[in-house]
Amino acid sequence: MTSQPRPIPPPATTGEAIVVPLPRRPRTSDPRAARRAFLAAALRNPGKVGAIAPTSETMAEVLTRIVPLAGAPVVVELGPGTGAVTGVIDDRLSPQARHVAVELDPDMASFLARTHPGLEVIQGDAVKLGALLAEHGVTKADAVVSGLPWSLFDDATQRSILTQIADVVGSEGAFSTFAYRHGLLLSAARRFRRVLHETFEEVLVTETVWRNVPPAFVYVCRRPRQPAES
């Protein structure tokens, strides 16, 4: 299912607000430089980079549909890498929004800070997400967009990160992450899907983005489940 463009509304009458498109946030990313940074990170830490290529723009568009288009939302991005999704998020945000990225690799974190001037980059491990965000004054987020390599994490790590994400988005926010189509039947993928359903009441699956390398789809999750009383 693809989203249809919204019609342009007629001029506002008395008492109605006129919505003026806001300028995009500046960024200086060079696609070739981003590819070089991605390959360098993959060579440095092949066991921690779960992708074989940066996320495609089409995939990024699907992944970031949960990002609010208006107001002053707080958006947290996990595992942004070289910023393939970062730029698409920035294109959706108003200048009043806050975009925070948590990146483990220090060189990629530095690359992001250079190429996305309006981005708040936190160099750290998503396993400590709650503490990292609290240090920067973030207790709630309207959207959490993840590019983390879930298949590389064990069950305890997956649950820990997802629990912290659920705490951050609360009942009003949303969380999105992607998975590769070819891995659907693998035990690690089935386990992750089960943990998602155990963490969130609503887990939606988008259409497959065949132009991504490899083809992938997005999980969109809302309404964290309340922990069972002991």
MOCOR-V600293 format. One record per pair of residues at least 4 apart in sequence whose ideal C-beta (glycine too) atoms are under 7 Angstrom apart, sorted by the first residue. I is the first residue (numbers start at 1). J is the second residue. If there is no record, write none. Layout:
# MOCOR-V600293
I,J + I,J
This chain:
# MOCOR-V600293
1,207 + 12,16 + 12,17 + 12,18 + 22,94 + 22,95 + 24,90 + 24,91 + 25,90 + 25,93 + 25,95 + 25,118 + 26,117 + 26,118 + 27,87 + 27,90 + 27,115 + 27,116 + 28,115 + 29,34 + 29,83 + 29,87 + 29,115 + 30,34 + 31,35 + 32,36 + 33,37 + 34,38 + 34,54 + 34,82 + 34,83 + 34,84 + 35,39 + 35,54 + 36,40 + 37,41 + 37,82 + 37,108 + 37,111 + 38,42 + 38,54 + 38,81 + 38,82 + 39,43 + 40,44 + 40,107 + 41,45 + 41,49 + 41,105 + 41,107 + 41,108 + 42,46 + 42,49 + 45,49 + 45,105 + 47,152 + 48,104 + 48,152 + 49,149 + 50,149 + 50,151 + 50,152 + 52,213 + 53,213 + 54,81 + 54,82 + 54,84 + 55,59 + 55,60 + 55,84 + 55,85 + 55,147 + 55,212 + 56,60 + 56,209 + 56,211 + 56,212 + 56,213 + 57,61 + 57,88 + 58,62 + 58,209 + 58,211 + 58,212 + 59,63 + 59,178 + 59,209 + 59,212 + 59,216 + 60,64 + 60,84 + 60,85 + 60,88 + 61,88 + 62,206 + 62,209 + 62,218 + 63,85 + 63,145 + 63,176 + 63,178 + 63,218 + 64,85 + 64,88 + 64,89 + 64,92 + 64,145 + 66,143 + 66,174 + 66,176 + 66,220 + 67,75 + 67,89 + 67,92 + 67,93 + 67,143 + 67,145 + 68,73 + 68,142 + 68,143 + 69,92 + 70,94 + 71,94 + 72,94 + 72,96 + 72,97 + 73,97 + 73,142 + 73,143 + 74,98 + 74,138 + 74,140 + 74,141 + 74,142 + 75,89 + 75,93 + 75,97 + 75,99 + 75,141 + 75,142 + 75,143 + 75,145 + 76,100 + 76,102 + 76,133 + 76,138 + 76,141 + 76,144 + 76,168 + 77,85 + 77,86 + 77,89 + 77,99 + 77,101 + 77,145 + 78,102 + 78,126 + 78,144 + 78,146 + 78,147 + 78,148 + 79,103 + 79,126 + 79,146 + 79,147 + 79,148 + 80,85 + 80,86 + 80,101 + 80,103 + 80,112 + 80,147 + 81,108 + 81,147 + 82,108 + 82,111 + 83,87 + 83,112 + 83,115 + 83,116 + 85,89 + 85,145 + 85,147 + 86,90 + 86,101 + 86,112 + 86,116 + 86,119 + 87,91 + 88,92 + 89,93 + 89,99 + 89,145 + 90,99 + 90,116 + 90,118 + 93,97 + 93,99 + 98,120 + 99,118 + 99,119 + 99,120 + 100,120 + 100,122 + 100,136 + 100,138 + 101,112 + 101,119 + 101,120 + 101,121 + 101,122 + 102,122 + 102,124 + 102,126 + 102,129 + 102,132 + 103,108 + 103,109 + 103,112 + 103,121 + 103,123 + 104,124 + 104,125 + 105,109 + 106,110 + 106,123 + 107,111 + 108,112 + 109,113 + 109,121 + 109,123 + 110,114 + 111,115 + 112,116 + 112,119 + 112,121 + 113,119 + 113,121 + 120,136 + 122,132 + 122,136 + 124,128 + 124,132 + 126,148 + 126,161 + 127,157 + 127,160 + 127,161 + 128,132 + 129,133 + 129,161 + 129,164 + 129,165 + 130,134 + 130,164 + 130,167 + 131,135 + 133,138 + 133,168 + 134,139 + 140,168 + 140,170 + 141,168 + 141,169 + 141,173 + 142,173 + 143,173 + 143,174 + 144,165 + 144,168 + 144,169 + 144,173 + 144,175 + 145,176 + 146,176 + 146,177 + 148,177 + 150,158 + 150,177 + 150,192 + 151,183 + 151,188 + 151,189 + 153,157 + 153,158 + 155,159 + 155,191 + 156,160 + 157,161 + 158,162 + 158,192 + 158,195 + 159,163 + 159,195 + 160,164 + 161,165 + 162,166 + 162,195 + 162,199 + 163,167 + 163,199 + 164,168 + 165,169 + 165,175 + 166,199 + 166,200 + 166,224 + 169,173 + 169,174 + 169,175 + 171,223 + 174,220 + 174,221 + 174,222 + 175,221 + 176,218 + 176,219 + 176,220 + 177,219 + 178,216 + 178,217 + 178,218 + 179,183 + 179,189 + 179,216 + 179,217 + 179,219 + 180,214 + 180,216 + 181,208 + 181,214 + 181,215 + 181,216 + 181,217 + 182,214 + 183,189 + 184,189 + 187,191 + 188,192 + 189,193 + 190,194 + 191,195 + 192,196 + 193,197 + 194,198 + 195,199 + 196,200 + 196,203 + 196,219 + 196,221 + 197,203 + 198,225 + 199,224 + 199,225 + 200,221 + 200,222 + 200,223 + 200,224 + 200,225 + 201,223 + 201,225 + 202,221 + 202,222 + 202,223 + 203,219 + 203,221 + 204,220 + 205,217 + 205,219 + 206,217 + 206,218 + 206,220 + 207,217 + 208,215 + 208,217 + 209,215 + 209,216 + 209,217 + 210,215 + 212,216
